[in-house]
């Protein structure tokens, strides 16, 4: 029995690890502006003992993510946490090349750092997510699993779990911090001080990886302070847990930018950082539309299942038993979700779009919290087949959008394409373009290399949402077909057309690998 339980607990993260690792969308000539500065920071720390990336500056493509200080030195303008997480894997890679000869290539570094610093933490978070989903949807395993599918495969978690971007790692750390805080508040646990330290350490690590996750960390701290039985003691231990990350971050800032409280954004190349307060100009219609409804970037358009978070929040607060069980947690999740939408909707519109990206990636840290609220929503409507089918159709839409994006070109050049679902992701599939993957590694050509991933995701998502119940399977399959129709309908959204779209497509084809 114990072995069966262990296998069951390992099955989900192992399955998703395989899904995340199947495709390796890497393109030498792209020279990812978000990834290369992080890679070079890691290599320069080991190779030259410096945070400067001066020696490798000429190897960059775009320099928008590089800060140049008044003394002429160049630094990554991002929070340094991902680069720090990649240090052990770089030492391993250097040791390997010391034996076989040569130097690690950018491709090797990118794959190694993506896997160890991003994909593994993203997968390790999934048991935390599912455990808390059980609290939001007690006794309704299909709702719990549907929330997992929605989050892990049908949201920005999918593409950003396979790229050297900070968002998914920050989401994993912040989400795990909240899961530990809920355990501390709701359970009679031994060694409470250790749990409190874990809450702070995970929240601090999240900020070390992505500055914007401080918003989630603050909300988690307020939750712990207001709800814990030993509020001041637990808050003090949580602060102690966060202290090492805070000290490390201040040391880094002082060494690079001259002050513990000054970040690389003070010297960023993008002028949007200088408008308002670090690009925050207040709620504005264009930024809010881009963040929520824009066909190429909107959260609701690309991830429509987040509407179930509203349903879940309503039911969590309407029912007395639910309020006692998850009322404070639902309020915290809703606050975090709303704060991130408001934050992105208050940025300079250009800044809020975050350049080439799949979805409003500055909201990605909030996705676990949307997912937990949605779990309550899925449970509330589970007995109504029509409502359940409609909710699953919204999940399938997210799965189709983000899996096809991640499996093809997860750097949507949205300035060039106003309908990237059809103009980029689905067009690449129809064109037979397949990036590096396990399929291409064994010699499968074009679309054949992608079929194992696409069919595997469809089978896994269907199985987790429907289980063994034949009637549920019928509803789930119908929901998938409805979702396919919705995605086809997205083709009616305006397309870029003209020279911009032609240049964008030619660029993708020019850099395509393999």
C-alpha positions in Angstrom: 0.0 0.0 0.0 2.8 2.4 0.9 4.6 1.8 -2.3 1.4 2.4 -4.3 0.9 5.7 -2.5 4.5 6.7 -3.3 4.0 5.8 -7.0 0.8 7.8 -7.1 2.5 10.8 -5.6 5.4 10.6 -8.0 3.3 9.9 -11.1 2.0 13.4 -11.6 5.3 15.3 -11.2 7.2 12.7 -13.3 4.6 12.9 -16.1 4.8 16.7 -16.2 8.6 16.6 -16.1 8.5 14.5 -19.2 6.0 16.9 -20.8 8.1 19.9 -20.0 11.4 18.4 -21.1 10.1 16.9 -24.4 10.5 20.1 -26.4 13.6 22.2 -26.4 12.7 25.4 -28.4 16.2 26.8 -28.8 17.3 29.0 -31.7 21.0 30.1 -31.9 20.4 33.2 -33.8 17.5 34.4 -31.6 20.0 35.4 -28.8 17.2 35.7 -26.3 17.5 39.0 -24.5 15.9 37.6 -21.4 18.1 34.5 -21.2 21.6 35.4 -22.3 22.3 38.1 -19.7 21.3 35.6 -17.0 23.5 32.9 -18.6 26.5 35.3 -18.8 26.0 36.4 -15.2 26.4 32.8 -14.1 29.4 32.1 -16.2 31.2 35.4 -15.2 30.7 34.7 -11.5 32.5 31.4 -11.9 35.0 32.2 -14.6 36.0 35.8 -13.6 34.6 36.2 -10.1 32.5 39.2 -11.1 28.9 40.3 -11.6 29.8 42.3 -14.7 29.0 40.9 -18.1 31.4 43.2 -19.9 33.5 40.4 -21.4 30.5 38.8 -23.1 28.5 42.0 -24.0 29.3 41.7 -27.7 27.8 38.2 -27.8 24.4 39.6 -27.0 21.7 40.3 -29.6 19.3 42.8 -28.0 20.7 44.7 -25.0 17.4 45.9 -23.6 17.9 43.6 -20.6 21.3 45.0 -19.8 22.1 47.9 -17.5 25.1 50.2 -18.1 26.2 52.0 -15.0 27.9 55.5 -15.1 31.3 53.9 -14.9 30.6 52.1 -18.2 30.2 48.5 -16.8 27.4 46.3 -18.0 25.2 44.1 -15.8 22.0 42.1 -16.2 19.1 44.3 -15.1 17.2 41.3 -13.8 16.9 40.0 -10.2 20.0 37.6 -9.9 18.3 34.6 -8.4 18.1 32.4 -11.5 21.7 33.0 -12.3 22.6 32.0 -8.7 20.5 28.8 -9.0 22.3 27.9 -12.2 25.8 28.0 -10.5 26.0 24.4 -9.5 24.9 23.1 -12.9 27.5 25.3 -14.6 30.2 23.8 -12.3 29.0 20.3 -13.4 29.1 21.3 -17.0 32.6 22.8 -16.7 33.7 19.6 -15.0 32.3 17.5 -17.8 34.1 19.6 -20.4 37.3 19.4 -18.4 37.1 15.6 -19.1 35.9 15.6 -22.7 37.5 18.8 -23.8 36.2 22.1 -25.2 34.1 24.7 -23.7 30.3 24.6 -22.9 28.3 26.0 -25.9 25.5 28.5 -25.4 23.1 25.8 -26.4 24.4 23.4 -23.7 24.3 26.2 -21.1 20.8 27.2 -22.1 19.5 23.6 -21.9 21.3 22.9 -18.6 20.2 26.1 -16.9 16.6 25.9 -18.1 16.3 22.4 -16.7 18.0 22.8 -13.4 17.1 26.4 -12.5 13.6 26.5 -13.9 12.0 23.2 -14.9 13.0 21.2 -11.8 11.7 23.9 -9.3 8.5 24.2 -11.4 7.9 20.5 -11.2 8.8 20.2 -7.5 6.1 22.8 -6.8 3.3 20.7 -8.3 2.8 18.5 -5.1 2.4 21.8 -3.1 -0.1 23.0 -5.6 -2.1 19.8 -5.6 -2.1 19.5 -1.8 -3.6 23.0 -1.4 -6.0 22.3 -4.3 -7.4 19.5 -2.1 -8.2 22.0 0.6 -10.0 24.3 -1.9 -11.9 21.3 -3.4 -12.2 18.7 -0.6 -13.6 15.3 -1.6 -13.8 16.2 -5.3 -10.7 14.7 -7.0 -11.8 15.5 -10.5 -11.9 19.2 -9.6 -8.5 19.0 -8.0 -7.0 17.3 -11.0 -8.8 19.8 -13.4 -7.2 22.6 -11.5 -3.8 21.0 -11.9 -4.3 20.6 -15.6 -5.4 24.2 -15.9 -2.4 25.5 -14.0 0.4 23.2 -15.2 -0.6 22.7 -18.9 -3.2 25.5 -19.6 -1.5 28.6 -18.3 1.7 30.6 -18.6 3.3 28.0 -16.3 3.7 25.7 -19.4 6.0 27.9 -21.6 7.8 29.6 -18.7 8.6 26.2 -17.1 10.9 25.5 -20.1 12.6 28.9 -20.6 15.3 30.6 -18.5 12.8 33.3 -17.4 12.1 34.1 -13.8 8.3 34.0 -13.7 7.6 30.4 -13.2 10.3 29.9 -10.6 9.0 32.9 -8.7 5.5 31.5 -8.9 6.7 28.2 -7.6 8.6 29.7 -4.6 5.7 32.1 -3.8 3.1 29.4 -4.2 5.1 27.0 -2.0 5.5 29.7 0.6 1.7 30.2 0.7 1.1 26.4 0.9 3.5 26.3 3.9 1.8 29.3 5.5 -1.6 27.6 5.2 -0.3 24.4 6.8 1.1 26.5 9.6 -2.2 28.3 10.1 -4.6 25.4 9.6 -2.8 22.3 10.9 -1.4 21.3 14.3 2.2 20.8 13.1 5.2 19.9 15.1 8.3 22.2 14.8 6.2 25.2 13.9 9.3 27.4 13.9 10.7 25.4 10.9 7.5 25.8 9.0 7.6 29.6 9.6 11.2 29.8 8.5 10.2 27.9 5.3 7.4 30.4 4.6 9.9 33.3 4.8 12.7 31.5 3.0 10.5 30.6 0.1 9.0 34.1 -0.1 12.5 35.6 0.0 13.8 33.2 -2.7 10.9 34.3 -4.9 11.9 38.0 -4.6 15.5 37.0 -5.2 14.4 35.5 -8.5 11.8 38.1 -9.5 11.4 41.5 -7.9 7.7 41.7 -8.6 7.0 38.6 -6.5 7.4 40.9 -3.5 3.7 41.7 -4.0 2.7 38.1 -3.4 5.2 37.8 -0.5 3.6 40.8 1.2 0.2 39.3 0.9 1.4 36.0 2.3 3.0 37.8 5.2 -0.2 39.6 6.0 -2.1 36.3 5.9 0.3 34.7 8.3 0.3 37.7 10.7 -3.5 37.9 10.8 -4.4 34.2 10.9 -1.6 32.4 12.8 -2.2 31.4 16.4 1.3 32.6 17.3 1.2 35.5 14.9 4.1 37.5 16.1 6.4 34.5 16.8 5.6 32.9 13.5 6.0 36.3 11.7 9.4 36.8 13.4 10.6 33.3 12.3 9.3 33.9 8.8 11.2 37.2 8.6 14.3 35.3 9.8 13.8 32.9 6.9 13.6 35.7 4.4 16.6 37.5 5.7 19.4 35.5 3.8 17.8 36.2 0.5 17.3 39.9 1.4 21.0 40.2 2.5 22.2 38.5 -0.7 20.1 40.7 -2.8 21.4 43.9 -1.1 25.0 42.7 -1.4 24.4 42.2 -5.1 22.8 45.6 -5.6 25.5 47.4 -3.7 28.3 45.6 -5.7 26.6 46.3 -9.1 24.6 49.5 -8.7 26.2 51.3 -5.8 23.4 51.0 -3.3 21.7 48.0 -1.5 18.3 49.5 -2.5 19.1 50.4 -6.2 18.3 47.8 -8.9 19.5 47.4 -12.4 16.2 49.1 -13.6 17.8 52.4 -12.5 20.1 52.1 -15.5 17.9 50.0 -17.9 18.1 50.7 -21.6 14.3 50.7 -21.9 13.0 54.2 -21.5 9.7 52.8 -20.1 11.4 52.1 -16.8 11.9 55.9 -16.3 8.2 56.8 -16.7 6.2 57.2 -13.5 7.6 55.0 -10.7 9.7 52.2 -12.4 7.2 52.2 -15.3 4.0 52.4 -13.1 1.9 55.3 -14.2 -1.4 54.2 -12.7 -4.4 52.2 -14.0 -5.0 52.9 -17.7 -7.3 51.5 -20.3 -4.7 50.4 -22.8 -2.6 48.5 -20.3 -5.6 46.9 -18.7 -7.0 45.8 -22.0 -3.6 44.3 -23.0 -3.4 42.4 -19.7 -6.9 41.0 -19.8 -8.7 40.9 -23.2 -6.2 41.6 -26.0 -6.3 38.7 -28.5 -2.5 38.4 -28.5 -1.8 38.9 -24.8 -4.9 39.0 -22.6 -5.2 36.7 -19.6 -8.9 36.0 -20.1 -8.5 35.5 -23.9 -5.6 33.0 -23.6 -6.5 31.5 -20.2 -10.3 31.7 -20.0 -10.5 29.2 -17.1 -9.4 32.0 -14.8 -13.1 33.0 -14.8 -13.6 29.9 -12.6 -11.5 31.6 -10.0 -14.3 34.2 -9.7 -16.8 31.3 -9.3 -14.6 29.6 -6.7 -14.1 32.8 -4.7 -17.8 33.4 -4.7 -18.6 29.9 -3.4 -15.8 30.0 -0.9 -17.2 33.1 0.7 -20.9 32.3 0.4 -21.0 29.0 2.2 -20.4 29.1 6.0 -18.4 25.8 6.1 -16.3 26.9 3.2 -15.6 30.3 4.8 -14.4 28.5 7.9 -12.2 26.1 5.9 -10.7 28.4 3.3 -12.2 31.9 3.7 -9.0 33.6 4.6 -7.1 31.6 2.0 -9.6 32.5 -0.7 -9.4 36.2 0.2 -5.6 36.0 0.1 -5.6 34.3 -3.3 -8.1 36.8 -4.7 -6.1 39.7 -3.4 -2.9 38.4 -5.0 -4.7 37.8 -8.3 -6.3 41.2 -8.4 -3.1 43.0 -7.3 -1.1 41.5 -10.2 -3.8 42.3 -12.7 -3.9 45.9 -11.4 -0.2 46.1 -11.3 0.2 45.2 -15.0 -2.8 47.3 -15.9 -1.0 50.3 -14.2 2.2 50.0 -16.2 3.2 52.0 -19.3 1.3 49.9 -21.9 4.5 49.0 -23.8 6.2 47.9 -20.6 3.2 45.9 -19.5 3.3 43.8 -22.6 6.8 42.7 -21.6 8.1 42.5 -25.1 8.1 39.1 -26.9 6.1 36.8 -24.6 3.3 34.3 -24.5 0.6 35.9 -22.3 0.9 38.8 -19.8 3.9 37.2 -18.2 4.2 39.8 -15.3 1.0 38.2 -14.0 2.5 34.7 -14.1 3.5 34.8 -10.4 -0.2 34.9 -9.5 -1.2 31.9 -11.6 -1.1 29.3 -8.7 -3.4 31.6 -6.8 -5.9 31.8 -9.7 -5.6 28.0 -9.9 -6.5 27.4 -6.2 -9.5 29.6 -6.5 -10.5 27.8 -9.7 -10.3 24.5 -7.9 -13.1 25.7 -5.6 -15.0 26.8 -8.7 -14.6 23.4 -10.5 -15.8 21.6 -7.3 -18.8 23.9 -7.0 -20.1 23.1 -10.4 -18.9 19.5 -10.7 -22.3 17.8 -10.4 -23.8 19.8 -13.3 -22.6 18.2 -16.5 -23.3 21.2 -18.7 -21.4 23.6 -16.3 -18.6 21.1 -15.9 -18.3 20.6 -19.6 -18.2 24.4 -20.2 -15.5 24.9 -17.5 -13.4 22.1 -19.0 -13.8 23.6 -22.4 -12.2 26.8 -21.0 -9.3 24.7 -19.6 -8.8 23.0 -22.9 -8.5 26.4 -24.6 -5.7 27.2 -22.3 -4.0 23.9 -22.9 -4.2 24.3 -26.7 -2.8 27.8 -26.5 0.1 27.3 -24.2 1.1 23.8 -25.2 1.3 24.7 -28.9 3.1 27.9 -28.0 5.6 26.1 -25.8 6.1 23.3 -28.3 6.9 25.6 -31.2 8.0 29.2 -30.6 7.4 30.4 -27.0 8.7 33.9 -27.9 5.6 35.4 -29.5 6.8 38.6 -31.3 3.5 40.3 -30.5 4.6 43.7 -32.0 4.7 41.8 -35.4 1.6 39.6 -34.9 -1.7 40.6 -33.4 -3.1 37.0 -33.6 -0.1 34.9 -32.6 -2.2 31.8 -31.9 -3.0 31.4 -35.6 -0.2 33.5 -37.1 2.6 31.8 -35.2 1.8 28.7 -33.1 -0.7 26.9 -35.4 0.9 28.1 -38.6 4.2 26.6 -37.5 2.5 23.3 -36.8 0.7 23.4 -40.1 4.0 24.3 -41.8 5.7 21.2 -40.2 8.1 23.3 -38.2 9.3 21.4 -35.1 12.1 22.7 -32.8 14.6 20.5 -31.0 12.8 17.9 -29.0 13.0 14.2 -28.0 11.2 13.5 -31.3 13.8 15.2 -33.5 16.5 13.5 -31.3 15.4 10.1 -32.5 15.0 11.3 -36.1 11.3 12.1 -36.4 10.7 14.8 -39.0 8.4 17.8 -38.8 5.0 17.3 -37.3 5.8 13.7 -36.5 8.3 14.9 -34.0 5.6 16.9 -32.2 2.8 14.4 -32.3 4.0 12.4 -29.2 3.9 15.6 -27.2 0.6 16.8 -28.5 -1.2 13.4 -28.2 0.4 12.7 -24.9 -0.7 16.0 -23.4 -4.3 15.4 -24.7 -4.3 12.0 -23.2 -2.9 13.1 -19.8 -5.2 16.1 -19.6 -8.2 14.1 -20.5 -7.4 11.3 -18.0 -6.8 13.7 -15.2 -10.0 15.6 -15.8 -12.3 12.6 -16.5 -10.7 9.8 -14.5 -12.2 6.3 -15.1 -15.8 7.4 -15.4 -17.1 6.8 -18.9 -19.8 9.5 -18.7 -17.2 12.0 -17.5 -15.0 11.0 -20.5 -17.9 11.9 -22.9 -18.2 15.3 -21.3 -14.4 15.9 -21.4 -14.1 14.9 -25.0 -17.0 17.1 -26.0 -15.4 19.9 -24.1 -12.2 19.4 -26.0 -14.0 19.6 -29.3 -15.8 22.8 -28.2 -12.4 24.2 -27.2 -11.0 23.4 -30.6 -13.9 25.3 -32.1 -13.2 28.3 -29.9 -9.6 28.3 -31.0 -10.7 28.1 -34.6 -13.0 31.1 -33.8 -9.9 33.0 -32.6 -8.9 33.1 -36.2 -11.5 35.8 -36.6 -9.5 38.1 -34.4 -7.7 40.8 -36.5 -4.4 39.7 -38.0 -1.4 41.9 -38.6 -1.0 41.4 -42.3 1.2 43.5 -44.5 5.0 44.0 -44.3 5.2 43.6 -40.5 3.7 40.1 -40.5 5.9 39.1 -43.5 9.1 40.3 -41.8 8.1 38.6 -38.5 7.4 35.3 -40.3 10.6 35.5 -42.3 12.6 36.1 -39.2 11.2 33.0 -37.5 11.9 30.9 -40.5 15.4 32.4 -40.8 16.4 31.5 -37.2 14.5 28.2 -37.1 16.2 25.1 -35.7 16.8 22.3 -36.5 
